[in-house]
């Protein structure tokens, strides 16, 4: 998800892949294939996913239903702070999180589109996420970092006006384009590294980098990629110890899981995981058991077996391995990574093979496995990507995550 919602930890490992289903469906239908993918998901966060099908003739019942829907929309708009509605026309709800909702809006004077993230701050955890995100957004100005436009504050809620990114998440773009090569991957990673490197120079550690927090500004081929969601960000270049293992487990660096001092190098580990996924549609570290997952991450042994890895260049694999270093001191920094020959020279030794089919197939298989393990998992994960989870559920999930992490560290000792 983009730009700072609360996260439902038990479902986080599935969530990033479920958001790609809509793009997979669209591509499969365009090609006339894979009738098994019939599920749809709502657009997530700043990826509006707007569709404009031709309207069907309305029956009287439909007209009544539409009338009630308009009434609900009007009542919903009435809940906004008048200072917000005086400047912005509320268009659509495009995302939800545990402590936030995101709406697409238009500035009344300029008609320029924006996103407003409404953050609930009555609960301490909501205030913490909001404070972390605003502390970053007030400081940053970079083409590859989401830009803050304006803030409205009230005792119960903070309205954060942001750039509206309509180009979709990183993996959505990979799947929907129908053709994807190593060179395409390096273009995306160049932009991600530029944004992350800028944050690191400011002493900001993102702490939750993953494909769904990397969003394209617009659907065009030349769109810039934006780093979003700073709800878990931290400041200061010195080493620090994580207060808990918040974030998405599959992207966590070994030092975070072991509750050791960490630096901005945790972001570079996460980008290594992102690069692995973008090139293959699979995760370098994955297991149904959270304890086994943590153990494999701490060991840092990822494999390059299975399709499409035999066709991926050695330089690409070297880039990933240099990021997935268990010793954070030996990991590439953002500046070093952007100058790695695979990135800097845009995959010079790659075969230029189209990896799209393999990536899409691997994503489908992963979603199918998740669904078979729990019949409702795919549906619940899709729902979690577009609907709010209660604060009590999030707190309970976090407590369970802490307990699992503590048990793992005791065993490792």
Residue pairs with C-beta under 8 A, 6 or more apart in sequence:
1 7
1 15
1 19
1 44
1 45
1 95
1 97
1 212
1 213
1 229
1 385
2 44
2 45
2 46
2 47
2 95
2 146
2 165
2 169
2 212
2 213
2 215
2 228
2 229
3 45
3 46
3 102
3 115
3 117
3 133
3 146
3 162
3 213
3 215
3 228
3 229
3 230
4 97
4 100
4 117
4 119
4 129
4 132
4 133
4 228
4 229
4 230
4 231
5 45
5 95
5 96
5 97
5 98
5 99
5 100
5 102
5 229
5 231
6 97
6 98
6 99
6 100
6 125
6 126
6 129
6 231
6 389
6 391
6 394
7 97
7 98
7 208
7 246
7 247
7 248
7 394
8 15
8 98
8 384
8 389
8 393
8 394
8 397
9 246
9 248
9 249
9 394
9 397
9 398
9 400
9 401
10 397
10 400
10 401
11 377
11 380
11 381
11 384
12 247
12 248
12 249
12 250
13 248
13 249
13 250
13 286
14 367
14 370
14 377
14 378
14 381
15 212
15 248
15 381
15 384
15 385
16 171
16 210
16 211
16 212
16 248
17 171
17 363
17 366
17 367
17 370
18 41
18 367
18 378
18 381
18 382
18 385
19 41
19 44
19 169
19 171
19 172
19 212
19 385
20 169
20 171
20 172
20 175
20 363
21 37
21 39
21 40
21 41
21 367
21 382
22 40
22 41
22 43
22 49
22 172
23 168
23 171
23 172
23 173
23 175
23 176
24 34
24 37
24 175
24 360
24 363
24 364
25 37
25 38
25 39
25 40
26 176
27 175
27 176
27 178
27 360
28 34
28 37
30 178
31 178
34 364
37 364
39 378
39 379
39 382
41 382
41 385
41 386
42 49
42 94
42 385
42 386
43 49
43 50
43 94
43 95
43 386
44 94
44 95
44 169
44 212
44 385
44 386
45 94
45 95
45 102
45 115
45 212
45 215
45 228
45 229
46 94
46 95
46 102
46 115
46 146
46 162
46 163
46 164
46 165
46 166
46 215
46 228
47 94
47 165
47 166
47 167
47 168
47 169
47 172
47 215
48 92
48 94
48 104
48 164
48 166
49 94
49 168
50 166
58 66
76 90
76 93
77 85
77 90
80 90
80 118
80 159
81 152
81 154
81 157
81 159
83 152
84 116
84 152
84 159
86 108
87 107
87 108
87 109
88 105
88 106
88 107
88 108
88 114
88 116
88 161
89 105
89 106
89 107
89 108
90 103
90 105
90 116
91 103
91 104
91 105
91 106
91 113
92 103
92 104
93 101
93 102
93 103
94 102
94 103
94 104
94 115
95 101
95 102
95 386
96 102
96 386
96 387
96 388
97 388
97 389
98 126
98 388
98 389
98 390
98 391
98 393
98 394
99 119
99 120
99 121
99 123
99 125
99 126
99 129
99 130
99 391
99 394
100 117
100 118
100 119
100 120
100 126
100 129
101 117
101 118
101 388
102 115
102 116
102 117
102 118
103 115
103 116
103 118
104 113
104 114
104 115
104 164
105 113
105 114
105 115
105 116
105 161
106 112
106 113
106 114
107 113
107 114
113 164
113 166
114 149
114 161
114 162
114 163
114 164
115 161
115 162
115 163
115 164
115 165
116 159
116 160
116 161
116 162
117 159
117 160
117 162
118 157
118 158
118 159
118 160
119 126
119 129
119 130
119 133
119 157
119 158
119 159
119 160
120 126
120 156
120 157
121 127
121 130
121 155
121 156
121 157
121 158
122 155
122 156
123 391
125 391
125 394
125 395
126 391
129 231
129 232
130 158
130 231
132 230
132 231
132 232
132 233
132 234
133 160
133 229
133 230
133 231
133 233
134 148
134 151
134 158
134 160
135 230
135 233
135 235
136 199
136 204
136 230
136 233
137 146
137 147
137 148
137 160
137 162
137 230
138 148
139 202
139 204
140 147
140 148
140 198
140 199
140 202
140 204
141 147
142 194
142 195
142 198
143 194
143 195
143 224
144 191
144 192
144 194
144 195
144 198
144 224
144 225
144 226
144 227
145 195
145 198
145 199
145 226
145 227
146 162
146 163
146 165
146 215
146 226
146 227
146 228
147 162
147 163
148 160
148 161
148 162
149 161
149 162
149 163
150 161
151 158
151 159
151 160
151 161
152 158
152 159
152 161
153 159
163 217
163 226
165 215
165 216
165 217
165 218
165 226
165 228
166 216
166 217
166 218
166 219
167 173
167 215
167 216
167 217
167 218
167 219
167 220
167 223
168 176
168 215
168 216
168 219
169 211
169 212
169 214
169 215
169 216
170 188
170 192
170 211
170 212
170 214
170 215
170 216
170 225
170 274
170 278
171 211
171 212
171 277
171 278
171 363
173 188
173 216
174 180
174 184
174 278
174 356
174 359
175 356
175 359
175 360
175 363
177 184
177 356
178 356
179 354
179 356
180 354
180 355
180 356
180 359
181 347
181 350
181 352
181 353
181 354
181 355
182 279
182 312
182 313
182 316
182 342
182 347
182 350
182 351
182 352
182 355
183 346
183 347
183 350
183 352
185 275
185 278
185 279
185 316
185 347
186 342
186 343
186 346
186 347
187 346
188 214
188 225
188 278
189 271
189 274
189 275
189 278
189 337
189 343
190 338
190 343
191 224
191 225
192 209
192 214
192 225
192 227
192 271
192 274
193 271
193 334
193 337
193 338
193 343
194 338
195 225
195 226
195 227
196 206
196 209
196 227
196 267
196 268
196 271
196 334
197 333
197 334
197 335
197 338
199 205
199 206
199 227
199 233
199 264
199 267
200 264
200 267
200 333
200 334
203 235
203 236
203 237
204 230
204 233
204 234
204 235
204 264
205 233
205 234
205 235
205 262
205 263
205 264
205 266
205 267
206 213
206 227
206 230
206 232
206 233
206 267
206 270
207 232
207 233
207 234
207 246
207 247
207 266
207 267
208 229
208 231
208 232
208 233
208 246
208 247
208 248
208 251
208 270
209 227
209 251
209 267
209 270
209 271
209 274
210 248
210 251
210 270
210 273
210 274
211 274
211 277
211 278
213 227
213 228
213 229
214 225
214 226
214 227
214 228
214 274
215 225
215 226
215 228
216 223
216 224
216 225
216 226
217 223
217 224
217 225
217 226
232 246
232 247
234 240
237 263
237 264
238 263
239 261
239 262
239 263
240 261
240 262
240 263
241 259
241 260
241 261
241 262
242 256
242 259
242 262
244 398
244 401
244 402
244 405
245 252
245 256
245 257
245 259
245 401
245 402
245 405
246 398
246 401
247 256
249 290
249 293
249 294
249 401
250 273
250 283
250 285
250 286
250 293
250 297
251 269
251 270
251 273
251 274
252 266
252 269
252 270
252 297
253 262
253 265
253 266
253 269
253 270
253 297
253 328
254 269
254 297
254 298
254 300
254 326
254 328
255 261
255 262
255 265
255 266
255 328
256 262
256 266
257 294
257 297
257 298
257 405
257 408
257 409
258 298
258 409
258 412
259 405
259 409
262 328
263 328
264 334
265 328
265 329
265 331
265 333
266 328
267 334
268 323
268 331
268 332
268 333
268 334
268 337
269 323
269 324
269 325
269 328
269 331
271 323
271 337
272 284
272 320
272 321
272 322
272 323
272 324
272 331
273 283
273 284
273 285
273 324
275 316
275 319
275 320
275 323
276 282
276 283
276 284
276 302
276 320
276 324
277 283
277 284
278 359
279 308
279 312
279 316
279 320
279 355
279 359
280 306
280 308
280 309
280 312
280 355
280 358
280 359
280 362
281 358
281 359
281 360
281 361
281 362
281 363
281 366
282 306
282 362
282 366
283 366
284 302
284 320
284 324
285 293
285 296
285 297
285 302
286 293
287 293
287 296
288 373
290 404
290 408
291 404
291 407
291 408
291 411
294 404
294 405
294 408
295 408
295 412
298 326
298 412
299 326
300 324
300 325
300 326
302 320
302 321
302 324
304 312
304 317
307 358
307 361
307 362
308 353
308 355
308 358
308 359
309 317
311 351
311 353
311 355
312 350
312 355
313 342
313 347
313 349
313 350
313 351
314 349
315 340
315 341
315 342
315 347
315 348
315 349
315 350
316 342
316 347
316 350
318 340
318 342
319 332
319 337
319 340
319 342
319 343
322 331
322 332
322 337
322 340
323 331
323 332
323 337
325 331
332 340
337 343
338 344
341 348
342 348
367 378
370 377
370 378
370 381
371 377
371 378
